[in-house]
Amino acid sequence: MLGFVDEYFLGPFDQHETSNLLRKLGRGMLLSWDDHALTRFQEATGGYPFLIRDLASVARRIARAKGADASEEVRVTESVVDEAIDRWRDQAAELWQQITQTLRMHYELAAEMASSESDTALLEWLRLGDEAERAARSLEGLGLLVQDGNAWHRSATLISLQRLRRAKTADLSTLRKARVQASDVRSLISQDESQRLEFKATARINLSPAS
């Protein structure tokens, strides 16, 4: 699936694109947007279109409930967006969790890297070598990592999405214990093959396809 990311995936919007989308959506619903409200949308959603539309739906309901007349234009302020974010946060965190679970089904290493809660933790995964570099390139295509020279960093989008996950009241310590650590993988790599351990040349590419 992720082999087609560069062609088919709609990546995150920048602030200008997010603002244009919200203004376009708002015109049909008699909504207008404060600049600060638009900035809060970008911060909360990381610019992902499906999250923008999801949060916009919640903000619309709140703004219209505050409006005196359904036939008049309603102004969406920063305070309306903050209220919408409070109502929407758990729903969005659940959606992000589903996205990472889907990613894990298809590309375990990329999913673990996307779960890195700091650039230092991300570096630990990148030390695994070429396969980690390929995973980083895939995540870059998704708008989740950025490269500065030879260094990789979490993107503003990924940091925003991770904030949503941390907002949930789930026991994150349990989730961390369940996750594989980069140090565990390096420990396995340092061992010799045995009846319980076998190495493959690559996790994603068949180097000897059937003719």
C-alpha positions in Angstrom: 0.0 0.0 0.0 2.7 2.5 1.1 4.6 1.9 -2.1 1.9 4.1 -3.8 2.0 6.9 -1.3 3.8 9.4 -3.5 1.2 9.1 -6.2 -2.0 8.8 -4.4 -1.7 10.2 -0.9 -3.1 13.7 -0.2 -0.6 15.1 2.3 -1.1 17.8 4.9 -2.0 21.3 4.0 0.0 24.4 5.0 -1.7 27.3 6.8 -2.6 29.0 3.6 -4.3 25.9 2.1 -6.1 25.1 5.4 -7.4 28.7 5.5 -8.6 28.5 1.9 -10.4 25.2 2.5 -12.2 26.5 5.6 -13.3 29.7 4.0 -14.6 27.8 1.0 -16.5 25.3 3.2 -17.8 28.2 5.3 -19.3 30.2 2.5 -21.9 27.5 1.8 -22.7 27.3 5.5 -22.9 31.1 6.2 -19.7 31.0 8.3 -16.8 33.3 8.3 -13.5 32.8 10.1 -11.2 34.9 12.3 -7.6 34.6 11.4 -6.8 33.3 14.9 -9.4 30.6 14.5 -7.8 29.5 11.3 -4.4 29.3 13.0 -5.9 27.1 15.8 -7.3 24.8 13.2 -3.9 24.3 11.7 -2.3 23.7 15.1 -4.9 21.2 16.2 -5.2 19.1 12.9 -1.6 19.3 11.6 -3.2 20.4 8.3 -4.6 16.9 7.4 -7.7 17.5 5.2 -9.9 14.8 6.8 -9.2 16.1 10.3 -9.8 19.7 9.2 -13.3 18.7 7.8 -14.0 16.7 10.9 -13.2 19.5 13.3 -15.0 22.0 11.0 -18.2 20.1 11.4 -18.0 20.4 15.2 -17.1 24.1 15.0 -20.0 24.7 12.7 -22.5 23.2 15.1 -21.2 25.3 18.0 -21.0 28.5 16.0 -24.6 28.1 14.6 -25.9 27.3 18.1 -24.5 30.7 19.2 -26.0 32.5 16.2 -29.3 34.3 16.7 -30.6 33.7 13.2 -29.9 30.6 11.0 -30.2 32.8 7.9 -27.4 35.2 9.0 -23.7 34.7 8.6 -22.0 33.6 11.8 -18.4 34.5 12.8 -16.2 31.6 13.9 -13.8 32.9 16.6 -10.8 31.4 18.3 -13.0 30.7 21.4 -15.5 28.7 19.3 -12.6 26.7 17.8 -11.2 26.0 21.3 -14.6 24.7 22.4 -14.8 22.6 19.3 -11.4 21.1 19.9 -12.4 20.2 23.5 -15.4 18.3 22.2 -13.5 16.7 19.2 -10.2 15.7 20.8 -11.1 12.2 21.9 -12.8 11.4 18.6 -9.7 12.7 16.7 -7.3 10.8 18.9 -9.2 7.6 18.2 -9.0 8.3 14.5 -5.3 8.8 14.7 -4.9 5.6 16.6 -6.8 3.8 13.9 -4.5 5.3 11.2 -1.3 4.2 13.1 -2.7 0.7 13.5 -3.4 0.5 9.8 0.1 1.7 9.1 1.5 -0.9 11.5 -0.3 -3.7 9.6 1.5 -2.7 6.4 4.8 -1.3 7.6 5.7 -2.0 11.2 8.9 -0.1 11.2 7.4 3.1 9.8 4.6 2.8 12.4 7.1 2.6 15.2 9.0 5.6 13.8 5.8 7.6 13.6 5.2 6.8 17.2 8.5 8.3 18.3 7.8 10.9 20.9 11.0 12.9 20.4 13.6 13.4 17.7 16.1 11.5 19.9 13.8 8.4 19.9 13.4 8.8 16.1 17.2 8.8 15.8 17.4 5.4 17.6 15.2 3.8 14.8 17.2 5.5 12.1 20.4 3.8 13.3 18.9 0.5 12.1 20.2 1.3 8.6 18.8 1.2 5.1 15.4 -0.2 5.9 14.9 2.6 8.5 15.9 5.2 5.9 13.3 3.8 3.5 10.7 4.0 6.2 11.7 7.6 6.9 11.2 8.4 3.2 7.8 6.9 3.3 6.9 8.9 6.3 8.3 12.0 4.6 5.8 11.4 1.8 3.1 11.3 4.3 4.1 14.6 5.7 5.1 13.1 9.1 8.9 13.5 8.9 11.1 16.2 7.5 14.7 16.1 6.6 17.2 18.9 7.3 20.5 18.0 5.8 21.3 14.6 7.0 19.1 14.9 10.1 15.5 13.7 10.3 12.9 15.4 12.5 9.2 14.9 13.3 7.1 17.3 11.3 4.8 19.9 12.9 2.0 17.7 11.5 3.2 14.6 13.4 3.7 16.6 16.6 0.1 17.9 16.3 -1.3 14.4 15.8 0.8 13.0 18.7 -0.7 15.7 20.9 -4.2 14.3 20.1 -3.1 10.8 21.1 -1.6 12.0 24.4 -4.9 13.8 25.1 -6.7 10.6 25.6 -7.0 9.2 29.1 -5.7 5.7 28.1 -2.8 4.3 30.1 0.0 5.2 27.8 2.6 3.4 30.0 0.9 0.2 29.1 1.0 1.1 25.4 4.7 1.9 25.6 5.4 -1.5 27.3 3.7 -3.2 24.4 5.7 -1.5 21.7 8.9 -2.8 20.3 11.9 -0.6 21.1 14.7 0.3 18.6 17.3 -1.1 21.1 15.4 -4.5 21.1 15.8 -4.6 17.3 19.5 -3.7 17.4 20.0 -6.4 20.0 18.5 -9.0 17.7 20.6 -7.8 14.8 23.8 -8.3 16.8 23.0 -12.0 17.4 23.8 -14.9 15.1 21.0 -16.8 13.3 19.5 -19.7 15.1 16.5 -22.0 15.2 14.5 -19.0 16.6 16.2 -16.2 14.6 16.5 -15.8 10.9 17.5 -12.6 9.0 16.0 -11.4 5.7 17.7 -9.1 3.2 14.7 -6.7 3.3 11.4 -6.4 5.0 9.4 -5.0 2.0 11.1 -6.0 -1.3 11.3 -9.5 -2.8 14.9 -9.7 -4.1 14.2 -13.0 -5.8 10.7 -12.7 -7.4 9.3 -15.7 -9.1 9.7 -15.7 -12.9 
